[in-house]
Amino acid sequence: MTKELRRLSIVMLAMFLSLFIATSWIQVVAADTLAQNRYNKRTQLDSYEIQRGSIIVDGTAIATSVPADDMYQYQRVYQDAAMWAPVTGYFNPALQSSTGIENAMNADLSGTGSNAFFGEIERILSGQPQQGLSVELTLDPAAQKAAWDALQGLQGAVVAIEPATGRVLAMASTPGFDTNELASHDATAVNAAHDRLSDDPTNPLYNRAIAGNLNPPGSTFKIVVAAAALASGEWTMDSELPNPARYTLPGTSTSISNASGTTCGGGGKTTTIAQALELSCNIPMAELAVELGDKAIRETAEKFGFNADLSIPLAVTPSSYPSSLNEPETALTGFGQGQVTATPLQMAMVAAGIANDGVVMTPRMVDRVIGDDFAVHHEYEDTVYQQVLDAADADAITQALVSGVQSGAATGARIDGVDVAGKTGTAQNGDSRPYTLWFTGSAPADNPQVAVAVVVEDGGGKGQSGSGNGIAAPIAKKVIEAVLGR
């Protein structure tokens, strides 16, 4: 072989190998990504021939596909649509749009993802029609209904989590909307419905549980500040702080007070972190925040999940604890005001982490993906997000939160025969705007089965006279009772 032929052979071999590698990459490694690309028209057209899988809660399908007399062949149908809207979202092939679990789990539901590969080969060989896979969720229908019913007439949301696993048990947001309207194949009607919902000032399209316009967490954030203090090793729940009736923010002329307008507990020159948490006193927590500094609080907040992009698998708007706060700004975050904002999911993670001996589990909404023969194609596992505290420190905070529900600032969540550990919040939004009302907690305190967070916007319709204890805490109580079967 001449030198020229040898060179040509090497070049041709290199070109062949390059082509082989490129085609293998497209067909194997990048296949799932390409199949889910919204610009892949072939996948979209093929998907119309596949009956989409169901979304299942506790053995009952809350989203199914039925035959339709149009080019899309199947119509998506939702049960108790408004109640489950923040969970399922909607799927509309006519407008190529989807939200919620319909969007996040589309690869499996549409039967176009990698989990369906071997099952579809069997179907092709057997001549059976293709079907999408079904998705079994973690949610508890009793908890979801309790949350939905308790929120009626309010702008708010509830998230409940199983502390030991991170499994989401409830995710409700009000006001809701009928997902069937937005799943219709009549594009004109759907666009009109979407415009109406978008123009509604109560924002029914928001999933307030994980997104929307985030709210200051108010006094529920005191749990995070207390955790930061204990994590430093320099403070205990019995550590004392000055106890004035008014406190001037460092370097300013602005003063703050406790909700009572008096000293924490009504007397004494000092108070403890435990008492400040139990009675929800602002001044000692502001003082503590300044002593700790914004860096220590932010580091602890981030271990709970603040400032993180979470996927559960729904995309979660990050809760925020900003960096480089000055002393007066840091003082305000000591009681959940200023620049700190949070979702109910985030505050449920805080309560769940404290309940779970200081270990925060990664929240998730899906248990498994199954075929129509009930064969499991993929099962999701529990994973640890972060350890924030040791068990002894977490238990010390829990005891203060139990006292808060028994006889402190969170008595609206009290349940006979059950020790509930909880914290309320009544967050200000400026001088004249209605308060944002909060509760977060867990139960039973000695063997936690559920952690729950509730937010109620617009003051619960009561402007600045509503309170977290009066409106948010009773909602949490109903959800806890539903999970515990009481």
FENZI-V955695 format. One record per pair of residues at least 12 apart in sequence whose ideal C-beta (glycine too) atoms are under 10 Angstrom apart, sorted by the first residue. I is the first residue (numbers start at 0). GAP is how many residues later the second one is. Records with the same first field share a line. If there is no record, write none. Layout:
I=GAP  GAP
//
This chain:
27=86
30=81  82  83  86
31=75  80  81  82  83  85
32=74  81
34=12  72  75  77  78  79
35=70  71  74  76  77
37=58  59  60  68
38=57
39=72
40=55
42=67  69
43=49  52  66  68
44=26  48
45=64  65  66  84
46=25  26  27  46  59  62  63  64  65  83  85
47=20  22  23  24  25  26  45  62
48=23  24  25  62  80  81
49=15  23  24  59  60  61  62  66  70  79  80  81  82
50=13  14  15  16  22  23  59  60  78  79  80  81  321
51=12  13  22  23  24  39  41  50  54  56  57  58  59  79  80  81  82
52=12  52  55  56  57  58  63  78  79  80  81  82  316  317  318  319
53=55  78  79  80  81  82  316  318
54=21  23  24  29  32  33  34  36  45  46  47  50  54  79  80  81  82  311
55=78  79  80  81  83  311  312  314
56=22  23  27  30  31  78  79  80  81  82  83  84  87
57=78  79  80  81  82  83  84  86
58=77  82
59=19  20  81
60=16  17  18  73
61=15  16  17  18  19  21  22  25  26  39  75  77  79  82  117
62=13  14  15  16  18  21  24  25  26  27  28  37  38  39  46  71  72  116  120
63=12  13  14  15  70
64=12  26  44  66  67  118
67=25  117
68=116
69=23  24  115  116
70=22  23  114
71=20  21  22  113
72=20
73=17  19  58  111
74=16  17  18  105  108  109  110
75=12  14  15  16  17  22  26  33  103  104  106  107  108  109
76=102  103  106
77=12  13  24  100  101  102  103  104  105
78=101
79=61  64  65  68  96  99
80=95  96  97  98  99  100  101  102
81=66  90  91  92  93  94  95  96  97  98  122
82=58  61  62  64  65  66  68  89  90  91  93
83=16  17  53  55  57  60  64  87  88  92  95
84=14  15  63  86  87  88  89  90  91  92  93  94  95  97  119  120  122
85=13  14  15  58  62  71  72  73  85  86  87  88  90  91  93  119  120  121  122  123  124  125  228
86=13  14  15  50  52  57  81  83  84  85  86  92  120  122  227  278
87=12  13  14  15  47  49  91  95
88=12  13  14  15  16  90  93  94  118  225
89=12  13  87  88  89  90  91  92  93  94  100
90=12  15  18  19  88  91  92
91=87  90  91  92  93  95  98  102
92=17  90  92
93=89  90  91  92  93  96
94=87  88  89  90  92  95  96  99
96=85  86  93  97
97=12  84  85
98=80  83  106  108  215
99=71  79  107  213  214  265
100=34  36  212  213  264  265
101=33  77  81
102=210  211  212
103=31  207  208  209  210  211  261  262
104=27  28  29  30  32  208  209  260  261  264
105=26
106=25  26  262
107=24  25  26  27  258  261  262  269  270
108=23  24  25  26  260
109=20  22  23
110=12  19  20  21  22  260
111=18  20
112=19  20  256  264  265
113=263  264
114=18  254  255  256  261  262  263
115=14  15  16  17  253  255  261
116=260
117=259
118=12  14  252  253  254  256  258
119=12  13  251
121=249
122=248
127=244
130=240  241  242
131=237  239  240
132=235  236  237  238  239  242  244  245
133=234  235  236  237  238  240  243
134=178  230  231  232  233  234  235  243
135=230  231  232  233  234  240  243  244
136=30  31  32  34  227  228  229  230  231
137=23  24  27  28  29  30  31  32  33  174  225  226  227  228  229  230  242
138=21  28  29  30  31  32  33  226  227  228
139=20  22  27  28  29  30  310  339  342  343
140=28  29  341
141=27  28  337  339  340  341  342  343
142=15  17  25  26  27  28  29  307  309  335  336  337  338  339  340  341
143=14  16  24  25  26  27  28  335  338
144=25  27  333  334  337
145=12  14  24  26  329  330  331  332  333  334  335  336  337
146=12  13  22  23  24  25  26  27  62  305  307  328  329  331  332  335
147=22  24  25  26  28  331
148=23  326  329  330  333
149=22  24  304  321  322  324  325  326  327  328  329  332
150=21  22  23  24  25  57  303  304  305  324  327  328
151=22  23  24
152=21  22  307  308
153=20  21  48  283  300  301  302  303  304  305  306  307  312  317  318  321
154=18  19  20  46  47  48  49  51  53  57  279  281  300  301  302  303  304  305  306
155=16  17  18  19  52  53  59  188  280  281  282  298  299  300  301  302  304  315  316  319
156=13  14  15  16  17  49  50  51  52  53  54  55  58  186  187  188  296  297  298  299  300
157=12  13  14  15  16  50  51  186  190  281  294  295  296  297  298  314  317  318  320  321
158=12  13  14  49  50  51  184  185  186  187  188  189  190  192  193  204  281  292  293  294  295  296  320
159=12  49  184  188  191  192  282  289  290  291  292  293  294  316  319  320  322  323
160=184  187  188  190  191  192  194  195  199  200  202  203  281  289  290  291  292
161=190  193  194  199  201  220  286  287  288  289  321
162=185  186  188  189  190  191  192  193  194  196  197  198  279  284  285  286  287  288
163=188  191  192  193  195  197  218  283  284  285  287
164=187  191  196  197  198  199  202  216  217  218
165=146  183  186  187  190  193  194  195  196  197  198  199  216  217  218  219  285
166=194  196  197  198  199  200  213  215
167=41  42  144  146  177  180  195  196  197  198
168=179  196  280  281  282  283  310  313  314
169=39  178  280  282  309  312  313
170=36  37  38  39  141  143  173  174  177  192  194
171=35  36  37  172  282  303  307
172=30  31  32  33  34  35  36  37  38  39  171  282
173=28  30  32  34  282  283
174=22  25  27  28  29  30  31  33
175=28  29
176=16  17  19  20  23  27  28
177=15  19  26
179=13
180=12  13  15  16
181=12  15  23
201=255  256
202=254
205=251
206=107  108  109  110  136  138
207=135  136  247  248  249
208=105  107  134  135  136  139  244  246
209=100  102  104  105  106  107  109  133  134  135  136  153
210=103  104  105  106  132  134
211=105  131  243  245
212=104  128  244
213=103  104  105  106  126  127  128  129  130  132  222  241
214=104  121  125  126  127  128  129  132  210  212  214  220  221  222  223  240  241  242
215=116  117  119  120  121  122  123  124  125  126  209  211  212  213  219  220  222
216=89  102  104  116  118  119  120  123  124  125  126  127  129  130  133  206  208  210  219  221  223  236  238
217=62  64  117  118  119  122  124  129  205  206  207  208  209  210  211  217  218  219  220  221  237  250  254
218=40  57  58  61  62  63  66  115  116  117  118  185  190  191  204  205  206  207  208  219  220  221  249
219=60  115  116  122  124  126  127  130  131  190  202  203  204  205  206  207  218  219  220  221  233  234  235  248  252
220=64  68  76  80  85  98  100  112  113  114  115  116  117  119  120  121  125  126  129  202  204  206  217  219
221=51  54  55  58  59  60  62  63  64  66  67  112  113  114  175  178  179  182  201  202  203
222=54  81  113  124  127  128  130  131  174  175  177  178  198  199  200  202  217  218
223=65  73  74  76  77  79  80  82  97  109  110  112  116  118  122  123  126  129  130  164
224=48  51  52  60  61  63  64  67  71  72  75  76  105  108  109  110  111
225=47  48  50  51  59  62  74  108  128  163  167  170  171  174  175  197
226=70  73  74  76  77  123  126  127  131  161  162  166  167  170
227=60  61  64  65  67  68  69  70  71  72  73  75  76  106  160  161
228=12  44  56  59  60  62  63  67  68  71  164  168
229=43  70  128  158  159  160  162  163  164  166  167
230=61  65  68  69  72  127  157  158  159  162
231=59  60  61  64  67  68
232=160
233=57  58  62
234=38  53  56  57  158
235=36  37  38  157  160
236=35  36  37  38  39  40  41  156  158  159  160  162  163
237=34  35  36  37  158
238=31  33  34  35  45  49  52
239=28  29  30  31  32  33  35  44
240=23  29  30  31  32  34  35  40  42  43  44  45  46  47  50
241=21  22  27  28  29  41  42  45
242=15  19  20  21  22  23  24  25  26  27  28  29  32  33  38  40  41  44
243=13  14  18  19  20  25  39  40  43
244=12  13  15  16  17  18  19  21  38
245=12  15  16  17  37
246=35  36  37  39  40  43  84
247=80  83
248=37  41  77  78  79  80  81  82  83  89
249=36  37  40  76  77  78  79  80  81
250=75  76  77  80
251=74  75  76  79
253=74  77  78
254=28
255=26  27  30  72  75  76  78  79  81
256=24  25  26
257=13  18  21  22  23  24  25  26  27  28  77
258=20  21  22  23  76  150  167  208
259=19  20  21  22  149
261=19
262=18  20  21
263=12  14  15  16  17  18  19  20  21
264=13  14  16  19
265=13
269=14
270=12  13  16
271=12  128
272=12  15  123  124  127
273=122  123  125  126  127  129  130
274=125  128  129  133
275=12  58  59  124
276=120  122  123  124  126  127  131  132  146
277=121  122  123  124  125  126  127  128  129  130  131  132  145
278=121  124  125  128  129  130  131
279=55  124  128  129  130  143  144  145  146  188  189
280=54  128
281=49  50  52  53  54  55
282=48  51  52
283=50  51
284=46  48  49  50  51
285=42  44  45  46  47  48  49  51
286=44  47
287=43  46  47
288=36  38  40  41  42  43  44  45  46  49
289=37  38  40  41  43  44
290=39  40  43
291=38  42
292=32  34  37
293=27  28  29  30  31  32  33  35  36  37  39  45
294=28  29  30  35
295=34
296=24  28  33  36  37  43
297=22  23  24  25  26  27  32  35  42
298=22  89
299=21  50  86  88  89
300=18  19  20  32  39  41  45  49  87
301=17  19  84  86
302=50  55  57  82  83  84  85  86
303=15  17  38  42  43  45  46  47  48  49  50  56  81  82  84
304=13  14  37  38  40  41  42  43  44  45  48  55  57  58  80  81  83
305=12  13  14  15  16  34  35  36  37  40  43  44
306=12  13  14  15  16
307=38  77  78
309=33  35  36  39  52  53  54  75
310=51  52  53  54
311=33  50  51  52  53  54
312=51  52  53  67
313=31  49  51  52
315=27  29  30  47
316=24  25  26  28  29
317=23  24  25  28
318=21  22  23  24  25  26  27  28  30  31
319=19  20  21  22  23  26
320=12  17  18  19  20  21
321=16  17  18  19
324=13  14  15
331=96
334=90  92  93
335=87  89  90  91  92  100  102
336=88  90  91  92
339=87
340=86
341=83  85  96  98  111  113
342=110  112
343=94  95  96  108  109  110  111
344=18  108
345=17  94  107
346=76  78  91  92  93  94  104  105  106  107  108
347=15  92  93  94  102  103  104  105  106
348=12  13  14  36  37  39  91  102  104
349=38  73  90  91  92  101  103
350=47  50  70  71  72  88  89  90  91  92  97  99  100  101  102  125
351=33  88  90  96  98  99  100  101
352=32  33  34  35  36  41  89  98
353=34  35  39  40  41  42  43  44  47  67  69  86  87  88  94  97
354=39  40  42  43  46  66  86  87  88  89  90  92  93  94  95  96
355=28  31  32  35  38  86  92  95
356=30  31  32  33  34  35  36  37  38  41  91
357=28  29  30  31  32  33  34  35  36  37  39  40
358=25  26  27  28  29  30  31  32  35
359=24  25  26  27  28  29
360=21  22  23  24  25  90
361=19  20  21  22  23  24
362=20  22
363=16  17  18  19
364=15
365=12  13  14
366=12  13  14
367=12
394=26  50  51
396=24  26
397=21  23  43  44  47  48  50
398=20  22  46
399=21  23
400=12  18  19  20  21  22  39  40  41  44
401=17  18  19  20  39  40  41  42  43  44
402=16  18
403=16  17  18  19  20  37  65
404=13  14  15  16  17  18  19  34  36  38  40  64  68  71  72
405=13  14  15  16
407=14  15  16  61
408=13  14  15  16  17  58  59  60  64
409=12  13  14  15  29  30  31  58  59  62  63  66
410=13  58  59  62
411=12  27  55  56  57  58  59  60  61  62  63  64  65
412=26  27  28  30  39  41  55  56  59  60  61  62  63  64  65  66  67
413=59  60  63
414=28  29  61  62  63  65  66  69  71
415=70
416=27  67  69
417=25  26  27  28  31  59  62  63  66  68
418=23  24  25  26  27  28  29
419=21  22  23  24  25  28  32  53  56  57  60
420=19  20  21  22  23  24  25  27  30
421=17  18  19  20  21  23  29  30  46  47  50  51  54  55  58
422=15  16  17  18  30  45  50
423=13  14  15  16  17  30  43  44  45  46  47  48  49  52
424=12  13  14  15  28  29  30  42  43  44  47  48
425=12  33  38  40  41  42  43  44  45  46
426=28  30  41
427=36
428=28  29  30  35
430=33
431=31  32
432=25  26  30  31
433=22  23  24  25  26  27  28  29  30  31  32
434=21  22  23  24  25  27  28  29  30  31  32  33  36
435=19  20  21  22  23  24  30  32  36
436=17  18  19  20  21  22  23  25  29  30  31  32  33  34  35  36  38
437=15  16  17  18  29  30  31  33  34  35  38
438=13  14  15  16  17  29  30  32  33  34  35  36  37  38  40
439=12  13  14  15  28  32  33  36
440=12  13  32  35  36  39
441=34  38
442=33  34  36  37  38  40  41  43
443=36  40
448=31  34  35  36
449=26  29  30  31  32  33  34
450=25  29  32
451=23  24  25  26  27  28  31
452=19  23  26
453=14  17  18  19  20  21  22  23  24  25
454=13  17  20
455=12  15  16  19
458=12
459=12  15
//
